[in-house]
Amino acid sequence: MPQSYAEFHRRSIEDRDGFWREQAELIDWHRPFDQVCDYSQPPFARWF
């Protein structure tokens, strides 16, 4: 876990999908997600 807000923020920018995967794993889902974000239709993104 990042030690400071600055580190947390930096991580969210440098590894967007990895960062959000880690955050999403802290949530109990009804069914597991198989993709963090679908970027196939820019400029729109579909999360989880």
PyMOL Python script that loads the backbone (N, CA, C, O; Angstrom):
from pymol import cmd

cmd.read_pdbstr("""\
ATOM      1  N   MET A   1       0.855  -1.182   0.000  1.00  0.00           N
ATOM      2  CA  MET A   1       0.000   0.000   0.000  1.00  0.00           C
ATOM      3  C   MET A   1       0.894   1.235   0.000  1.00  0.00           C
ATOM      4  O   MET A   1       1.869   1.294   0.750  1.00  0.00           O
ATOM      5  N   PRO A   2       0.574   2.212  -0.826  1.00  0.00           N
ATOM      6  CA  PRO A   2       1.377   3.442  -0.858  1.00  0.00           C
ATOM      7  C   PRO A   2       1.415   4.123   0.501  1.00  0.00           C
ATOM      8  O   PRO A   2       0.465   4.046   1.280  1.00  0.00           O
ATOM      9  N   GLN A   3       2.521   4.786   0.768  1.00  0.00           N
ATOM     10  CA  GLN A   3       2.728   5.410   2.066  1.00  0.00           C
ATOM     11  C   GLN A   3       2.187   6.827   2.154  1.00  0.00           C
ATOM     12  O   GLN A   3       2.005   7.340   3.258  1.00  0.00           O
ATOM     13  N   SER A   4       1.924   7.474   1.033  1.00  0.00           N
ATOM     14  CA  SER A   4       1.455   8.851   1.070  1.00  0.00           C
ATOM     15  C   SER A   4       0.466   9.091  -0.064  1.00  0.00           C
ATOM     16  O   SER A   4       0.354   8.296  -0.997  1.00  0.00           O
ATOM     17  N   TYR A   5      -0.242  10.199   0.043  1.00  0.00           N
ATOM     18  CA  TYR A   5      -1.173  10.558  -1.019  1.00  0.00           C
ATOM     19  C   TYR A   5      -0.432  10.718  -2.338  1.00  0.00           C
ATOM     20  O   TYR A   5      -0.907  10.254  -3.374  1.00  0.00           O
ATOM     21  N   ALA A   6       0.720  11.366  -2.312  1.00  0.00           N
ATOM     22  CA  ALA A   6       1.496  11.593  -3.538  1.00  0.00           C
ATOM     23  C   ALA A   6       1.865  10.266  -4.200  1.00  0.00           C
ATOM     24  O   ALA A   6       1.778  10.140  -5.421  1.00  0.00           O
ATOM     25  N   GLU A   7       2.271   9.289  -3.414  1.00  0.00           N
ATOM     26  CA  GLU A   7       2.625   7.971  -3.955  1.00  0.00           C
ATOM     27  C   GLU A   7       1.379   7.269  -4.509  1.00  0.00           C
ATOM     28  O   GLU A   7       1.423   6.649  -5.572  1.00  0.00           O
ATOM     29  N   PHE A   8       0.293   7.375  -3.787  1.00  0.00           N
ATOM     30  CA  PHE A   8      -0.972   6.788  -4.215  1.00  0.00           C
ATOM     31  C   PHE A   8      -1.385   7.390  -5.556  1.00  0.00           C
ATOM     32  O   PHE A   8      -1.761   6.659  -6.473  1.00  0.00           O
ATOM     33  N   HIS A   9      -1.318   8.690  -5.675  1.00  0.00           N
ATOM     34  CA  HIS A   9      -1.680   9.399  -6.903  1.00  0.00           C
ATOM     35  C   HIS A   9      -0.744   9.019  -8.048  1.00  0.00           C
ATOM     36  O   HIS A   9      -1.203   8.749  -9.158  1.00  0.00           O
ATOM     37  N   ARG A  10       0.552   8.998  -7.790  1.00  0.00           N
ATOM     38  CA  ARG A  10       1.538   8.637  -8.811  1.00  0.00           C
ATOM     39  C   ARG A  10       1.240   7.247  -9.359  1.00  0.00           C
ATOM     40  O   ARG A  10       1.260   7.033 -10.571  1.00  0.00           O
ATOM     41  N   ARG A  11       0.969   6.317  -8.475  1.00  0.00           N
ATOM     42  CA  ARG A  11       0.674   4.939  -8.882  1.00  0.00           C
ATOM     43  C   ARG A  11      -0.579   4.882  -9.758  1.00  0.00           C
ATOM     44  O   ARG A  11      -0.622   4.120 -10.724  1.00  0.00           O
ATOM     45  N   SER A  12      -1.587   5.673  -9.432  1.00  0.00           N
ATOM     46  CA  SER A  12      -2.831   5.663 -10.210  1.00  0.00           C
ATOM     47  C   SER A  12      -2.614   6.170 -11.629  1.00  0.00           C
ATOM     48  O   SER A  12      -3.353   5.798 -12.541  1.00  0.00           O
ATOM     49  N   ILE A  13      -1.616   7.007 -11.819  1.00  0.00           N
ATOM     50  CA  ILE A  13      -1.313   7.549 -13.144  1.00  0.00           C
ATOM     51  C   ILE A  13      -0.379   6.623 -13.922  1.00  0.00           C
ATOM     52  O   ILE A  13      -0.586   6.382 -15.111  1.00  0.00           O
ATOM     53  N   GLU A  14       0.638   6.112 -13.255  1.00  0.00           N
ATOM     54  CA  GLU A  14       1.652   5.293 -13.938  1.00  0.00           C
ATOM     55  C   GLU A  14       1.139   3.913 -14.338  1.00  0.00           C
ATOM     56  O   GLU A  14       1.554   3.369 -15.361  1.00  0.00           O
ATOM     57  N   ASP A  15       0.247   3.352 -13.543  1.00  0.00           N
ATOM     58  CA  ASP A  15      -0.297   2.019 -13.851  1.00  0.00           C
ATOM     59  C   ASP A  15      -1.795   2.033 -13.575  1.00  0.00           C
ATOM     60  O   ASP A  15      -2.268   1.447 -12.601  1.00  0.00           O
ATOM     61  N   ARG A  16      -2.522   2.706 -14.440  1.00  0.00           N
ATOM     62  CA  ARG A  16      -3.960   2.923 -14.235  1.00  0.00           C
ATOM     63  C   ARG A  16      -4.712   1.617 -14.004  1.00  0.00           C
ATOM     64  O   ARG A  16      -5.428   1.492 -13.010  1.00  0.00           O
ATOM     65  N   ASP A  17      -4.566   0.646 -14.895  1.00  0.00           N
ATOM     66  CA  ASP A  17      -5.318  -0.601 -14.745  1.00  0.00           C
ATOM     67  C   ASP A  17      -4.884  -1.389 -13.514  1.00  0.00           C
ATOM     68  O   ASP A  17      -5.721  -1.938 -12.798  1.00  0.00           O
ATOM     69  N   GLY A  18      -3.587  -1.444 -13.268  1.00  0.00           N
ATOM     70  CA  GLY A  18      -3.102  -2.147 -12.085  1.00  0.00           C
ATOM     71  C   GLY A  18      -3.604  -1.513 -10.804  1.00  0.00           C
ATOM     72  O   GLY A  18      -4.014  -2.205  -9.873  1.00  0.00           O
ATOM     73  N   PHE A  19      -3.568  -0.194 -10.765  1.00  0.00           N
ATOM     74  CA  PHE A  19      -4.046   0.543  -9.594  1.00  0.00           C
ATOM     75  C   PHE A  19      -5.519   0.248  -9.341  1.00  0.00           C
ATOM     76  O   PHE A  19      -5.902  -0.086  -8.220  1.00  0.00           O
ATOM     77  N   TRP A  20      -6.349   0.370 -10.381  1.00  0.00           N
ATOM     78  CA  TRP A  20      -7.786   0.164 -10.199  1.00  0.00           C
ATOM     79  C   TRP A  20      -8.127  -1.300  -9.958  1.00  0.00           C
ATOM     80  O   TRP A  20      -9.117  -1.589  -9.286  1.00  0.00           O
ATOM     81  N   ARG A  21      -7.333  -2.235 -10.488  1.00  0.00           N
ATOM     82  CA  ARG A  21      -7.549  -3.653 -10.169  1.00  0.00           C
ATOM     83  C   ARG A  21      -7.350  -3.874  -8.666  1.00  0.00           C
ATOM     84  O   ARG A  21      -8.150  -4.551  -8.021  1.00  0.00           O
ATOM     85  N   GLU A  22      -6.284  -3.301  -8.120  1.00  0.00           N
ATOM     86  CA  GLU A  22      -6.025  -3.438  -6.681  1.00  0.00           C
ATOM     87  C   GLU A  22      -7.162  -2.850  -5.857  1.00  0.00           C
ATOM     88  O   GLU A  22      -7.574  -3.441  -4.858  1.00  0.00           O
ATOM     89  N   GLN A  23      -7.669  -1.698  -6.263  1.00  0.00           N
ATOM     90  CA  GLN A  23      -8.765  -1.071  -5.525  1.00  0.00           C
ATOM     91  C   GLN A  23     -10.034  -1.908  -5.637  1.00  0.00           C
ATOM     92  O   GLN A  23     -10.745  -2.093  -4.649  1.00  0.00           O
ATOM     93  N   ALA A  24     -10.320  -2.414  -6.830  1.00  0.00           N
ATOM     94  CA  ALA A  24     -11.532  -3.205  -7.048  1.00  0.00           C
ATOM     95  C   ALA A  24     -11.496  -4.520  -6.281  1.00  0.00           C
ATOM     96  O   ALA A  24     -12.543  -5.042  -5.900  1.00  0.00           O
ATOM     97  N   GLU A  25     -10.315  -5.055  -6.054  1.00  0.00           N
ATOM     98  CA  GLU A  25     -10.206  -6.311  -5.316  1.00  0.00           C
ATOM     99  C   GLU A  25     -10.562  -6.132  -3.842  1.00  0.00           C
ATOM    100  O   GLU A  25     -10.736  -7.120  -3.128  1.00  0.00           O
ATOM    101  N   LEU A  26     -10.672  -4.901  -3.382  1.00  0.00           N
ATOM    102  CA  LEU A  26     -11.084  -4.619  -2.006  1.00  0.00           C
ATOM    103  C   LEU A  26     -12.607  -4.645  -1.852  1.00  0.00           C
ATOM    104  O   LEU A  26     -13.122  -4.534  -0.740  1.00  0.00           O
ATOM    105  N   ILE A  27     -13.322  -4.793  -2.965  1.00  0.00           N
ATOM    106  CA  ILE A  27     -14.787  -4.807  -2.975  1.00  0.00           C
ATOM    107  C   ILE A  27     -15.272  -6.241  -3.153  1.00  0.00           C
ATOM    108  O   ILE A  27     -14.686  -7.010  -3.914  1.00  0.00           O
ATOM    109  N   ASP A  28     -16.338  -6.594  -2.452  1.00  0.00           N
ATOM    110  CA  ASP A  28     -16.988  -7.892  -2.655  1.00  0.00           C
ATOM    111  C   ASP A  28     -17.961  -7.746  -3.819  1.00  0.00           C
ATOM    112  O   ASP A  28     -18.949  -7.018  -3.720  1.00  0.00           O
ATOM    113  N   TRP A  29     -17.684  -8.436  -4.918  1.00  0.00           N
ATOM    114  CA  TRP A  29     -18.503  -8.348  -6.124  1.00  0.00           C
ATOM    115  C   TRP A  29     -19.485  -9.512  -6.171  1.00  0.00           C
ATOM    116  O   TRP A  29     -19.204 -10.586  -5.638  1.00  0.00           O
ATOM    117  N   HIS A  30     -20.640  -9.302  -6.807  1.00  0.00           N
ATOM    118  CA  HIS A  30     -21.597 -10.399  -7.010  1.00  0.00           C
ATOM    119  C   HIS A  30     -21.012 -11.428  -7.964  1.00  0.00           C
ATOM    120  O   HIS A  30     -21.203 -12.632  -7.791  1.00  0.00           O
ATOM    121  N   ARG A  31     -20.305 -10.949  -8.962  1.00  0.00           N
ATOM    122  CA  ARG A  31     -19.545 -11.843  -9.847  1.00  0.00           C
ATOM    123  C   ARG A  31     -18.217 -11.159 -10.138  1.00  0.00           C
ATOM    124  O   ARG A  31     -18.167  -9.936 -10.273  1.00  0.00           O
ATOM    125  N   PRO A  32     -17.166 -11.915 -10.234  1.00  0.00           N
ATOM    126  CA  PRO A  32     -15.838 -11.328 -10.457  1.00  0.00           C
ATOM    127  C   PRO A  32     -15.751 -10.627 -11.813  1.00  0.00           C
ATOM    128  O   PRO A  32     -16.347 -11.071 -12.794  1.00  0.00           O
ATOM    129  N   PHE A  33     -15.014  -9.547 -11.849  1.00  0.00           N
ATOM    130  CA  PHE A  33     -14.789  -8.872 -13.124  1.00  0.00           C
ATOM    131  C   PHE A  33     -13.635  -9.551 -13.834  1.00  0.00           C
ATOM    132  O   PHE A  33     -12.743 -10.108 -13.195  1.00  0.00           O
ATOM    133  N   ASP A  34     -13.655  -9.504 -15.165  1.00  0.00           N
ATOM    134  CA  ASP A  34     -12.573 -10.131 -15.926  1.00  0.00           C
ATOM    135  C   ASP A  34     -11.715  -9.101 -16.653  1.00  0.00           C
ATOM    136  O   ASP A  34     -10.679  -9.441 -17.225  1.00  0.00           O
ATOM    137  N   GLN A  35     -12.145  -7.855 -16.629  1.00  0.00           N
ATOM    138  CA  GLN A  35     -11.374  -6.794 -17.267  1.00  0.00           C
ATOM    139  C   GLN A  35     -11.582  -5.520 -16.460  1.00  0.00           C
ATOM    140  O   GLN A  35     -12.708  -5.187 -16.091  1.00  0.00           O
ATOM    141  N   VAL A  36     -10.495  -4.813 -16.189  1.00  0.00           N
ATOM    142  CA  VAL A  36     -10.598  -3.579 -15.419  1.00  0.00           C
ATOM    143  C   VAL A  36     -11.303  -2.507 -16.244  1.00  0.00           C
ATOM    144  O   VAL A  36     -12.266  -1.898 -15.777  1.00  0.00           O
ATOM    145  N   CYS A  37     -10.833  -2.274 -17.456  1.00  0.00           N
ATOM    146  CA  CYS A  37     -11.419  -1.230 -18.291  1.00  0.00           C
ATOM    147  C   CYS A  37     -11.326  -1.621 -19.761  1.00  0.00           C
ATOM    148  O   CYS A  37     -10.289  -2.090 -20.232  1.00  0.00           O
ATOM    149  N   ASP A  38     -12.424  -1.421 -20.471  1.00  0.00           N
ATOM    150  CA  ASP A  38     -12.473  -1.694 -21.908  1.00  0.00           C
ATOM    151  C   ASP A  38     -12.345  -0.364 -22.642  1.00  0.00           C
ATOM    152  O   ASP A  38     -13.231   0.487 -22.556  1.00  0.00           O
ATOM    153  N   TYR A  39     -11.241  -0.189 -23.363  1.00  0.00           N
ATOM    154  CA  TYR A  39     -10.967   1.053 -24.085  1.00  0.00           C
ATOM    155  C   TYR A  39     -11.258   0.911 -25.580  1.00  0.00           C
ATOM    156  O   TYR A  39     -10.761   1.709 -26.374  1.00  0.00           O
ATOM    157  N   SER A  40     -12.036  -0.066 -25.974  1.00  0.00           N
ATOM    158  CA  SER A  40     -12.204  -0.379 -27.392  1.00  0.00           C
ATOM    159  C   SER A  40     -13.063   0.625 -28.169  1.00  0.00           C
ATOM    160  O   SER A  40     -13.081   0.593 -29.400  1.00  0.00           O
ATOM    161  N   GLN A  41     -13.772   1.510 -27.470  1.00  0.00           N
ATOM    162  CA  GLN A  41     -14.616   2.486 -28.164  1.00  0.00           C
ATOM    163  C   GLN A  41     -14.307   3.901 -27.683  1.00  0.00           C
ATOM    164  O   GLN A  41     -15.140   4.533 -27.032  1.00  0.00           O
ATOM    165  N   PRO A  42     -13.110   4.400 -28.002  1.00  0.00           N
ATOM    166  CA  PRO A  42     -12.746   5.738 -27.537  1.00  0.00           C
ATOM    167  C   PRO A  42     -13.690   6.799 -28.100  1.00  0.00           C
ATOM    168  O   PRO A  42     -14.162   6.646 -29.227  1.00  0.00           O
ATOM    169  N   PRO A  43     -13.969   7.828 -27.385  1.00  0.00           N
ATOM    170  CA  PRO A  43     -13.336   8.244 -26.135  1.00  0.00           C
ATOM    171  C   PRO A  43     -14.015   7.650 -24.911  1.00  0.00           C
ATOM    172  O   PRO A  43     -13.756   8.089 -23.791  1.00  0.00           O
ATOM    173  N   PHE A  44     -14.882   6.657 -25.103  1.00  0.00           N
ATOM    174  CA  PHE A  44     -15.622   6.069 -23.994  1.00  0.00           C
ATOM    175  C   PHE A  44     -14.875   4.872 -23.410  1.00  0.00           C
ATOM    176  O   PHE A  44     -14.206   4.128 -24.127  1.00  0.00           O
ATOM    177  N   ALA A  45     -15.002   4.707 -22.123  1.00  0.00           N
ATOM    178  CA  ALA A  45     -14.396   3.561 -21.443  1.00  0.00           C
ATOM    179  C   ALA A  45     -15.483   2.862 -20.631  1.00  0.00           C
ATOM    180  O   ALA A  45     -16.356   3.506 -20.050  1.00  0.00           O
ATOM    181  N   ARG A  46     -15.413   1.542 -20.603  1.00  0.00           N
ATOM    182  CA  ARG A  46     -16.360   0.758 -19.805  1.00  0.00           C
ATOM    183  C   ARG A  46     -15.567   0.111 -18.676  1.00  0.00           C
ATOM    184  O   ARG A  46     -14.673  -0.700 -18.920  1.00  0.00           O
ATOM    185  N   TRP A  47     -15.897   0.472 -17.446  1.00  0.00           N
ATOM    186  CA  TRP A  47     -15.159  -0.002 -16.278  1.00  0.00           C
ATOM    187  C   TRP A  47     -15.797  -1.259 -15.702  1.00  0.00           C
ATOM    188  O   TRP A  47     -17.016  -1.328 -15.545  1.00  0.00           O
ATOM    189  N   PHE A  48     -14.975  -2.243 -15.391  1.00  0.00           N
ATOM    190  CA  PHE A  48     -15.326  -3.497 -14.738  1.00  0.00           C
ATOM    191  C   PHE A  48     -16.447  -4.186 -15.471  1.00  0.00           C
ATOM    192  O   PHE A  48     -16.880  -5.264 -15.063  1.00  0.00           O
TER     193      PHE A  48
END
""", "prot")
cmd.dss("prot")
cmd.show_as("cartoon", "prot")
cmd.util.cbc("prot")
cmd.orient("prot")
